[in-house]
């Protein structure tokens, strides 16, 4: 199972061809892909047109959707953020810390196109696709 980050889904739905969207296109229907509730909210909030929103919602909700936070992972996310900050690395978006922590704790590889995930891979064991 591979978790796909909002950075990839946003490019995918906008028709932007990147290395990550090509990988996603090759994975869909071939390998199990999942998403998370935080990613669902982050992606769907950006649609202006109802028909585009509905199409994206239908696709994303057809995948396994994980509840990503809770108390334990909230605390672990804060610890991960603090550990990286102690090394001089500040993650720009809290949601990326939560997504990375979820993937690390659940041993799920992450498909992303966001540089904020690189320190999680380098220092905390995040697996990436």
Helices and strands as residue ranges (DSSP letters): E 2-4, H 6-14, H 19-27, E 33-36, H 37-44, H 50-61, E 64-66, H 70-86, H 94-106, E 109-111, G 115-117, H 118-124
